[in-house]
Amino acid sequence: MIINAIFLLHIVAALYGFTKRWQEANVREGFLAVLIFGLAFTILWAITGQIARLISPPGGFAWWFDRDTISLVILGILDGIFFYYFFLKEKAEERKG
């Protein structure tokens, strides 16, 4: 269930990125934003999968918190940071001044 929620949040983030870039520039920029976000997701998932394998026991910590879930939680944190700098930082700077 945690895995489904994390995937759903990534889909919503990709749709937000597409819509934001589409409204600011054009449709091509929207697709490019989704492509970059998907590429970051894929690369970071490969890296966090190896990290989860190093820090967790073979069966995970519980039946609902296995290695895949651990890697996706770490991935969600890293993607959240990436998403902030890639999509939301401009909004925060506009509000300040």
OpenMM code with the backbone's topology and positions (N, CA, C; nanometers):
from openmm import Vec3, app, unit

residues = "MET ILE ILE ASN ALA ILE PHE LEU LEU HIS ILE VAL ALA ALA LEU TYR GLY PHE THR LYS ARG TRP GLN GLU ALA ASN VAL ARG GLU GLY PHE LEU ALA VAL LEU ILE PHE GLY LEU ALA PHE THR ILE LEU TRP ALA ILE THR GLY GLN ILE ALA ARG LEU ILE SER PRO PRO GLY GLY PHE ALA TRP TRP PHE ASP ARG ASP THR ILE SER LEU VAL ILE LEU GLY ILE LEU ASP GLY ILE PHE PHE TYR TYR PHE PHE LEU LYS GLU LYS ALA GLU GLU ARG LYS GLY".split()
positions = [
    Vec3(0.0817, -0.1190, 0.0000),
    Vec3(0.0000, 0.0000, 0.0000),
    Vec3(0.0866, 0.1262, 0.0000),
    Vec3(0.1972, 0.1225, 0.0721),
    Vec3(0.2889, 0.2363, 0.0740),
    Vec3(0.3468, 0.2579, -0.0651),
    Vec3(0.3789, 0.1488, -0.1326),
    Vec3(0.4346, 0.1583, -0.2674),
    Vec3(0.3354, 0.2254, -0.3614),
    Vec3(0.2084, 0.1883, -0.3526),
    Vec3(0.1071, 0.2495, -0.4386),
    Vec3(0.0947, 0.3989, -0.4127),
    Vec3(0.0991, 0.4388, -0.2865),
    Vec3(0.0892, 0.5808, -0.2531),
    Vec3(0.2087, 0.6586, -0.3082),
    Vec3(0.3264, 0.6001, -0.3000),
    Vec3(0.4457, 0.6679, -0.3509),
    Vec3(0.4388, 0.6809, -0.5026),
    Vec3(0.3963, 0.5754, -0.5720),
    Vec3(0.3809, 0.5846, -0.7169),
    Vec3(0.2753, 0.6882, -0.7548),
    Vec3(0.1665, 0.6926, -0.6803),
    Vec3(0.0613, 0.7902, -0.7078),
    Vec3(0.1129, 0.9330, -0.6894),
    Vec3(0.1905, 0.9571, -0.5850),
    Vec3(0.2483, 1.0896, -0.5647),
    Vec3(0.3422, 1.1284, -0.6786),
    Vec3(0.4168, 1.0318, -0.7319),
    Vec3(0.5046, 1.0611, -0.8447),
    Vec3(0.4245, 1.0930, -0.9708),
    Vec3(0.3139, 1.0245, -0.9915),
    Vec3(0.2293, 1.0540, -1.1073),
    Vec3(0.1699, 1.1938, -1.0951),
    Vec3(0.1227, 1.2286, -0.9768),
    Vec3(0.0676, 1.3627, -0.9545),
    Vec3(0.1759, 1.4687, -0.9745),
    Vec3(0.2961, 1.4433, -0.9260),
    Vec3(0.4062, 1.5382, -0.9433),
    Vec3(0.4414, 1.5549, -1.0909),
    Vec3(0.4427, 1.4455, -1.1664),
    Vec3(0.4717, 1.4547, -1.3094),
    Vec3(0.3629, 1.5333, -1.3819),
    Vec3(0.2377, 1.5118, -1.3454),
    Vec3(0.1286, 1.5883, -1.4069),
    Vec3(0.1376, 1.7364, -1.3711),
    Vec3(0.1742, 1.7662, -1.2478),
    Vec3(0.1924, 1.9057, -1.2079),
    Vec3(0.3052, 1.9700, -1.2884),
    Vec3(0.4172, 1.8993, -1.3007),
    Vec3(0.5301, 1.9517, -1.3771),
    Vec3(0.4942, 1.9741, -1.5228),
    Vec3(0.4199, 1.8802, -1.5817),
    Vec3(0.3765, 1.8960, -1.7205),
    Vec3(0.2888, 2.0195, -1.7354),
    Vec3(0.1913, 2.0330, -1.6472),
    Vec3(0.0978, 2.1448, -1.6573),
    Vec3(0.1679, 2.2784, -1.6347),
    Vec3(0.2575, 2.2834, -1.5386),
    Vec3(0.3281, 2.4084, -1.5099),
    Vec3(0.4130, 2.4515, -1.6283),
    Vec3(0.4912, 2.3601, -1.6824),
    Vec3(0.5779, 2.3947, -1.7958),
    Vec3(0.4966, 2.4220, -1.9222),
    Vec3(0.3854, 2.3534, -1.9390),
    Vec3(0.2993, 2.3765, -2.0542),
    Vec3(0.2390, 2.5164, -2.0479),
    Vec3(0.1958, 2.5584, -1.9297),
    Vec3(0.1366, 2.6912, -1.9148),
    Vec3(0.2418, 2.8018, -1.9274),
    Vec3(0.3628, 2.7785, -1.8814),
    Vec3(0.4680, 2.8797, -1.8892),
    Vec3(0.5287, 2.8896, -2.0284),
    Vec3(0.5418, 2.7781, -2.0983),
    Vec3(0.6101, 2.7803, -2.2281),
    Vec3(0.5200, 2.7205, -2.3363),
    Vec3(0.5300, 2.5904, -2.3557),
    Vec3(0.4470, 2.5222, -2.4555),
    Vec3(0.4403, 2.3730, -2.4216),
    Vec3(0.3699, 2.2989, -2.5051),
    Vec3(0.3489, 2.1560, -2.4790),
    Vec3(0.4813, 2.0799, -2.4814),
    Vec3(0.5706, 2.1186, -2.5700),
    Vec3(0.6995, 2.0500, -2.5785),
    Vec3(0.7764, 2.0612, -2.4467),
    Vec3(0.7727, 2.1785, -2.3854),
    Vec3(0.8374, 2.1966, -2.2548),
    Vec3(0.7714, 2.1099, -2.1478),
    Vec3(0.6407, 2.0917, -2.1571),
    Vec3(0.5702, 2.0048, -2.0629),
    Vec3(0.6165, 1.8609, -2.0737),
    Vec3(0.6266, 1.8115, -2.1976),
    Vec3(0.6748, 1.6747, -2.2169),
    Vec3(0.8206, 1.6608, -2.1737),
    Vec3(0.8990, 1.7642, -2.1960),
    Vec3(1.0385, 1.7611, -2.1534),
    Vec3(1.0491, 1.7545, -2.0009),
    Vec3(0.9622, 1.8274, -1.9309),
    Vec3(0.9619, 1.8229, -1.7843),
    Vec3(0.9274, 1.6830, -1.7346),
    Vec3(0.8281, 1.6190, -1.7973),
    Vec3(0.7913, 1.4824, -1.7583),
    Vec3(0.9063, 1.3861, -1.7872),
    Vec3(0.9731, 1.4051, -1.8997),
    Vec3(1.0860, 1.3197, -1.9351),
    Vec3(1.2000, 1.3344, -1.8344),
    Vec3(1.2318, 1.4568, -1.7961),
    Vec3(1.3386, 1.4796, -1.6987),
    Vec3(1.3012, 1.4213, -1.5627),
    Vec3(1.1755, 1.4415, -1.5221),
    Vec3(1.1303, 1.3870, -1.3943),
    Vec3(1.1340, 1.2338, -1.3974),
    Vec3(1.0929, 1.1734, -1.5086),
    Vec3(1.0973, 1.0278, -1.5224),
    Vec3(1.2397, 0.9743, -1.5228),
    Vec3(1.3291, 1.0477, -1.5863),
    Vec3(1.4690, 1.0071, -1.5882),
    Vec3(1.5294, 1.0131, -1.4480),
    Vec3(1.4999, 1.1207, -1.3756),
    Vec3(1.5481, 1.1312, -1.2374),
    Vec3(1.4897, 1.0190, -1.1519),
    Vec3(1.3607, 0.9881, -1.1710),
    Vec3(1.2959, 0.8800, -1.0969),
    Vec3(1.3663, 0.7468, -1.1230),
    Vec3(1.3941, 0.7175, -1.2487),
    Vec3(1.4558, 0.5899, -1.2855),
    Vec3(1.5976, 0.5771, -1.2296),
    Vec3(1.6767, 0.6807, -1.2471),
    Vec3(1.8154, 0.6754, -1.2005),
    Vec3(1.8215, 0.6682, -1.0482),
    Vec3(1.7423, 0.7521, -0.9820),
    Vec3(1.7445, 0.7511, -0.8357),
    Vec3(1.6899, 0.6208, -0.7787),
    Vec3(1.5924, 0.5591, -0.8459),
    Vec3(1.5395, 0.4324, -0.7971),
    Vec3(1.6464, 0.3235, -0.8048),
    Vec3(1.7264, 0.3247, -0.9112),
    Vec3(1.8347, 0.2267, -0.9216),
    Vec3(1.9371, 0.2461, -0.8098),
    Vec3(1.9674, 0.3706, -0.7785),
    Vec3(2.0648, 0.3991, -0.6730),
    Vec3(2.0078, 0.3656, -0.5353),
    Vec3(1.8834, 0.4071, -0.5088),
    Vec3(1.8255, 0.3820, -0.3764),
    Vec3(1.7957, 0.2339, -0.3544),
    Vec3(1.7757, 0.1591, -0.4614),
    Vec3(1.7582, 0.0148, -0.4468),
    Vec3(1.8830, -0.0507, -0.3902),
    Vec3(1.9988, -0.0048, -0.4362),
    Vec3(2.1243, -0.0579, -0.3837),
    Vec3(2.1484, -0.0128, -0.2395),
    Vec3(2.1108, 0.1110, -0.2092),
    Vec3(2.1252, 0.1604, -0.0719),
    Vec3(2.0350, 0.0810, 0.0222),
    Vec3(1.9114, 0.0557, -0.0206),
    Vec3(1.8183, -0.0214, 0.0631),
    Vec3(1.8694, -0.1632, 0.0850),
    Vec3(1.9336, -0.2196, -0.0155),
    Vec3(1.9887, -0.3542, -0.0012),
    Vec3(2.1009, -0.3568, 0.1024),
    Vec3(2.1746, -0.2466, 0.1127),
    Vec3(2.2842, -0.2407, 0.2093),
    Vec3(2.2365, -0.2170, 0.3524),
    Vec3(2.1285, -0.1409, 0.3704),
    Vec3(2.0893, -0.1017, 0.5064),
    Vec3(1.9785, -0.1870, 0.5667),
    Vec3(1.9160, -0.2736, 0.4884),
    Vec3(1.8048, -0.3515, 0.5441),
    Vec3(1.8361, -0.5009, 0.5417),
    Vec3(1.7733, -0.5763, 0.6301),
    Vec3(1.7889, -0.7217, 0.6270),
    Vec3(1.7209, -0.7794, 0.5023),
    Vec3(1.7499, -0.9042, 0.4666),
    Vec3(1.6953, -0.9616, 0.3425),
    Vec3(1.5430, -0.9560, 0.3302),
    Vec3(1.4705, -0.9739, 0.4373),
    Vec3(1.3247, -0.9703, 0.4296),
    Vec3(1.2648, -0.8336, 0.4536),
    Vec3(1.3489, -0.7351, 0.4759),
    Vec3(1.2996, -0.6033, 0.5121),
    Vec3(1.2764, -0.5954, 0.6616),
    Vec3(1.2162, -0.4876, 0.7068),
    Vec3(1.1900, -0.4700, 0.8492),
    Vec3(1.0547, -0.5261, 0.8900),
    Vec3(0.9626, -0.5386, 0.7967),
    Vec3(0.8303, -0.5973, 0.8205),
    Vec3(0.7763, -0.6435, 0.6856),
    Vec3(0.6654, -0.7169, 0.6864),
    Vec3(0.6112, -0.7657, 0.5594),
    Vec3(0.5609, -0.6502, 0.4731),
    Vec3(0.5261, -0.5386, 0.5351),
    Vec3(0.4760, -0.4236, 0.4605),
    Vec3(0.5839, -0.3184, 0.4360),
    Vec3(0.7039, -0.3395, 0.4906),
    Vec3(0.8145, -0.2446, 0.4747),
    Vec3(0.9392, -0.3208, 0.4309),
    Vec3(0.9336, -0.3739, 0.3089),
    Vec3(1.0446, -0.4527, 0.2563),
    Vec3(1.1461, -0.3618, 0.1858),
    Vec3(1.2411, -0.4238, 0.1176),
    Vec3(1.3473, -0.3464, 0.0525),
    Vec3(1.2940, -0.2530, -0.0555),
    Vec3(1.1957, -0.2980, -0.1315),
    Vec3(1.1396, -0.2115, -0.2354),
    Vec3(1.0735, -0.0881, -0.1754),
    Vec3(1.0025, -0.1074, -0.0661),
    Vec3(0.9374, 0.0058, -0.0001),
    Vec3(1.0408, 0.1011, 0.0579),
    Vec3(1.1460, 0.0467, 0.1166),
    Vec3(1.2521, 0.1314, 0.1717),
    Vec3(1.3163, 0.2135, 0.0610),
    Vec3(1.3462, 0.1503, -0.0518),
    Vec3(1.4085, 0.2246, -0.1614),
    Vec3(1.3145, 0.3310, -0.2167),
    Vec3(1.1847, 0.3035, -0.2220),
    Vec3(1.0903, 0.4036, -0.2715),
    Vec3(1.0696, 0.5179, -0.1726),
    Vec3(1.0800, 0.4906, -0.0436),
    Vec3(1.0709, 0.5989, 0.0552),
    Vec3(1.1919, 0.6915, 0.0422),
    Vec3(1.3099, 0.6334, 0.0313),
    Vec3(1.4303, 0.7151, 0.0107),
    Vec3(1.4191, 0.7914, -0.1205),
    Vec3(1.3697, 0.7240, -0.2239),
    Vec3(1.3497, 0.7881, -0.3541),
    Vec3(1.2519, 0.9040, -0.3442),
    Vec3(1.1461, 0.8871, -0.2680),
    Vec3(1.0485, 0.9947, -0.2513),
    Vec3(1.1094, 1.1183, -0.1876),
    Vec3(1.1965, 1.0970, -0.0912),
    Vec3(1.2641, 1.2099, -0.0264),
    Vec3(1.3541, 1.2817, -0.1264),
    Vec3(1.4335, 1.2056, -0.2003),
    Vec3(1.5237, 1.2665, -0.2984),
    Vec3(1.4471, 1.3326, -0.4124),
    Vec3(1.3405, 1.2680, -0.4597),
    Vec3(1.2592, 1.3284, -0.5651),
    Vec3(1.1866, 1.4527, -0.5160),
    Vec3(1.1500, 1.4546, -0.3894),
    Vec3(1.0881, 1.5746, -0.3335),
    Vec3(1.1831, 1.6934, -0.3371),
    Vec3(1.3085, 1.6689, -0.3038),
    Vec3(1.4096, 1.7748, -0.3113),
    Vec3(1.4287, 1.8189, -0.4557),
    Vec3(1.4401, 1.7231, -0.5477),
    Vec3(1.4538, 1.7543, -0.6902),
    Vec3(1.3331, 1.8329, -0.7400),
    Vec3(1.2137, 1.7903, -0.7013),
    Vec3(1.0904, 1.8553, -0.7449),
    Vec3(1.0838, 1.9988, -0.6934),
    Vec3(1.1259, 2.0202, -0.5704),
    Vec3(1.1248, 2.1553, -0.5147),
    Vec3(1.2138, 2.2480, -0.5972),
    Vec3(1.3365, 2.2065, -0.6234),
    Vec3(1.4280, 2.2928, -0.6966),
    Vec3(1.3902, 2.3061, -0.8439),
    Vec3(1.3291, 2.2043, -0.9012),
    Vec3(1.2975, 2.2068, -1.0436),
    Vec3(1.1667, 2.2795, -1.0730),
    Vec3(1.0674, 2.2708, -0.9840),
    Vec3(0.9360, 2.3274, -1.0125),
    Vec3(0.8902, 2.4344, -0.9144),
    Vec3(0.9203, 2.4242, -0.7884),
    Vec3(0.8593, 2.5114, -0.6883),
    Vec3(0.9466, 2.6272, -0.6421),
    Vec3(1.0753, 2.6231, -0.6658),
    Vec3(1.1639, 2.7263, -0.6137),
    Vec3(1.1310, 2.8632, -0.6726),
    Vec3(1.0933, 2.8699, -0.7993),
    Vec3(1.0585, 2.9972, -0.8617),
    Vec3(0.9385, 3.0602, -0.7926),
    Vec3(0.8394, 2.9790, -0.7561),
    Vec3(0.7220, 3.0307, -0.6865),
    Vec3(0.7595, 3.0880, -0.5507),
    Vec3(0.8468, 3.0198, -0.4785),
    Vec3(0.8878, 3.0671, -0.3463),
    Vec3(0.9637, 3.1989, -0.3577),
    Vec3(1.0458, 3.2135, -0.4605),
    Vec3(1.1201, 3.3378, -0.4795),
    Vec3(1.0279, 3.4511, -0.5212),
    Vec3(0.9234, 3.4222, -0.5997),
    Vec3(0.8281, 3.5250, -0.6404),
    Vec3(0.7495, 3.5776, -0.5210),
    Vec3(0.7157, 3.4918, -0.4272),
    Vec3(0.6405, 3.5340, -0.3093),
    Vec3(0.7225, 3.6254, -0.2190),
    Vec3(0.8533, 3.6006, -0.2135),
    Vec3(0.9391, 3.6818, -0.1271),
    Vec3(0.9536, 3.8247, -0.1788),
    Vec3(0.9633, 3.8385, -0.3072),
    Vec3(0.9891, 3.9748, -0.3497),
    Vec3(0.9609, 3.9988, -0.4888),
] * unit.nanometer
topology = app.Topology()
chain = topology.addChain("A")
for resn in residues:
    res = topology.addResidue(resn, chain)
    for name in ("N", "CA", "C"):
        topology.addAtom(name, app.Element.getBySymbol(name[0]), res)
